[in-house]
Amino acid sequence: MELFLTRKGTPAALAGSEAIAPAAFQTFWKPFLTGPEEPWVVFSNAAFVGRPETGMRYFNSARDQKTAVWDHYTGVGEVFAVHNLDQVFGELHRNLRVKRGSLFSLDDAKNTDLIFVGSPSENLTLLEIPGTKEFVFRRVQEGPRKGDLSIVNVHPRAGEQKAYLATPNDSPLAEDYAVLALIPGLNPPRSEMIIAGTTTFGTQGGVEYVCRERSVQELLLRLSVSETGEIKPFEALLHVKIAKGVPVETELVSLREVAAP
């Protein structure tokens, strides 16, 4: 099932009747505004086994049958994230197409600009295509946080940690970390953006960061932008503060500009 987020009227007509989007949005989202087709937003929906009324857990390919998978669910953060992206692209007079990760195909990846919402632990398509190199998702292998999802800082700089984790599961969630990356797609003319926290609220905070004019302006000041307004590929690490299940503040922790392959 695919969802098309569309608006009445042609882009030209909309442009004449609505306010122009902030310049920061036009620059930051430029790679997703010029393609022949609307960009895809691919949101995570984890594979579970079991049933809601009897108990559910993540699908384990080593012991579970694929036929037993339930892929009906996504996080509340992903829901708000898609809504925020739709609002921004509405200002930019560009429609979006939305698809859950379990229905995504590599043909989509070759032919379309893509915005991935959610970590590879639940947005499994990200495991099948080139992804981030500087900030990567990995499970903790030992110690008291064994099994927890972390963001590994592959080349830590002075003052930076080697890995970043959300608040432990036995405490109220107060902070998370998210990866924000703009990288070339499988087909070089196409672009790919990844916005993913280790929890659904980290993902929401990451998307909100790129949907707010002030934070996008701050990010652009740190990025290399060509005279024609082209942004070089980059990977960033974000810290998300959370209160009562709501991201309340997101800040940039680290930034890497990366060379195109």
N, C-alpha and C positions, 0 to 999 in steps of 0.2 A: 504494500500500500504506500502510495506517495501522496504528499500534501503540498499543494501549491499555494503560497501566500501571495495573492495578487490584489491589485487595486484597480478601480474603475478608471478608464481613460488611458491614453497613451502616455509614455514618459514625457513627450513634448508638452502634451496638454497639462499634465500634472505639474510640470516645471513652471508653466505659466500661471498656475492657480495657487501654488503653495510656495512657502518660503524656501530659499536656497539653503541647503545643508551647510553647517559650519565648515570652514576651509580645512580644519584638522581632519574631519571625517572624510572629506573628499580626497585628501592626500593619503590617509592611512588605508582606506578601503579601495583605493584606485585599482589594485589588481583584480578586484572582484566586480568591477563596474563596466568593463569593456569587452568581456567575452561574448561570443555569439549566442550563448545560452545563459539563462539565469544560474547563479551559483547554487550548489547543493549545500544545505546544512545537514550534517549527518550526526545524529545524537545517539548517545549510548543507550543500549537496553540490554542489560546483563542476562545471560542464560542461567536459569534456575532449574532445579529438579524438585519434585514434591508438589504440594498443593497449599494454598494459603491457609486452609482450615486445618491442615495436619502438620504444617511445618515445611519450610523451604530452605534450600541452601544453594550455593553456587554450583553449577555444573562442573563435574570433574571428568575430563575425557578418559582418564585412566580407569575409571570404574563405572561410569554411567553410560547408558544407551542414549544416543542422540535423539531417538524417538520420544524420550521422556522429558525433553527440554520444554520449559515454559519461558518464552521471551516476550511476555506481555508488559513488562515493567520498565520504567525509567525513573530517575530521581527527580525530586521536586526542583532541584537546582537546574536541571536540564530544561524543564518546562519553562521556568522563568528566563533562562538563557535564550531559548528560541524566541520568546516574546520580545526580549530586549533587542535582539538582532533584527527582528522584523520591524521594530520601531525605527531603528537607525537606517535600515535600507529603505524604509518608507520615505524618510527625509531625503534620501539619495535618489529617490524615484527609480528604484530597482527592485524587481520581484525576487523572491527566494523560493526555492524548492526544498522541501524537508523530507528526510527519509530516516527511518531508524536503522541503526548499524547492522542489524541481522539481515536486512534486505539489500544492503549495499553490495555492488559488484565492482570488479576491477575495471570493467568497461566504463563505468561512471568515473572512475579515477583517471582514466586516460583522456577523457574527452571534456571534462568540466572543471571549473574552479570549485574548490571544496573548502568547507569550514567544518572541522570536526569538533564536536562538543562532548567532552567526557574522556576519561583516561582509558588507556589500552586495556586495563583490567576488565572494563565493561564494554568499551567500544572496540571490539575485537578486530575490526577491519584495519585498525592502525597497526596491528601486528603483521599485516600482509603487504604493506607498502612502506617505502622509505619514510622515516620519521625523524625525530630529534636526535642529535648527536651529543650535545653539551649537557642537557638536562633530560635524564631518562628515568622512566618508572621501573622500579625493581622491588621485589619483596625482600624484607629483611631476613637474612639467613640464620642469624643467631642472636642470643641475648634476650632480654625481657620483652623486646618488641618483635620477636621472631614471627614472621608471617604477615606483619603489617606492610602496607604499601608505602613506599618512600619515593622521593625524587632524588636521584643521585646526581651530584655535581661532578661531572667527569673530570673537569680541569679546574679545581677550586683555586681561587685567587686569595691573596692575603685578606684575612678577616672573614672569609666565607667558610661555611661548613661543607663537609663531604656529602652529607645527606640531610634531607629535610622531611619531617614527618608531621602529621596532624596531631592534635591532642590524643593521648591514649584512650582506648575504648572504654576504660573504666572511669573516665571523668567526663563531665559535660564538655561538648565540643566548643572550644574557644578560639582555635586557630587552625588554619590549613595552609597548604602551599599549592600553587598552580603553575603550570607551564603555559607559556604563550609563545607561539612560534609561527613565523612566516617563512615558508620554504617553497622551492619549485615543485610543481606537481610531477607525476609520472611522465606527462607530456610537457616538455619544457615551457611552451607558451602559457600553460595553465599554472595557477598558483594554488597553494594549499596552506590553510591556517589551522593550527591546533590550539585549542583552549581547553585545558584539562586540569582539574584538581585531583587530589587523592581521595576526596569525598565529593559528594554532589554539591555541597555548599561551597567548596573551593572552586569547583567549576563555575558555579553561579557568580562568585566574586570575580573570577577571571574575565568572564564575559561582560559583566558590568563595567569593569575597568576599561575595556575597549569600546564601550557604548556611552561613555561620559566624555564630554568635550574637554574638560580640564585635564583629565588623566591622559587622554590621547595627545593633547598638546605637549604635556610633560614628556611623554614617551618619544614624540617626534624630535624633541630637542636633543635627545640622546642617540638618535638614529642618523645614519647617513642617508640624506635625501638628495637625489640628483637635481640638476637644473630643470629637468622635465617632470619633476615630481615623483620619480620612481624610488621606492624604498628598497634597500638592499636586504637580502634574507637575514633573519635574526632569530635568536632564541632568548627568551627572558624567563626569569623566575619571579613569581609574585607571592607576597605574603598576605593572607586573607584573615582578618579578625572576624570572629563570629559571635553573636549573642542571641541566645534563644532560637537557634536555627535560622538566623538571618545574617548574611554577610554585611558588616557595618563599615568596614574600611579595607581597602586593598592598596598595597604599596609595592613598588618595584624594588626587588632585592638585588638582582644581578642581571646583566645583559651581555649577550655575545652576538656580534655580527659574524655570520658564517659565509664561507665562500660557496657559490653555486657549484654543483657538480659538473 
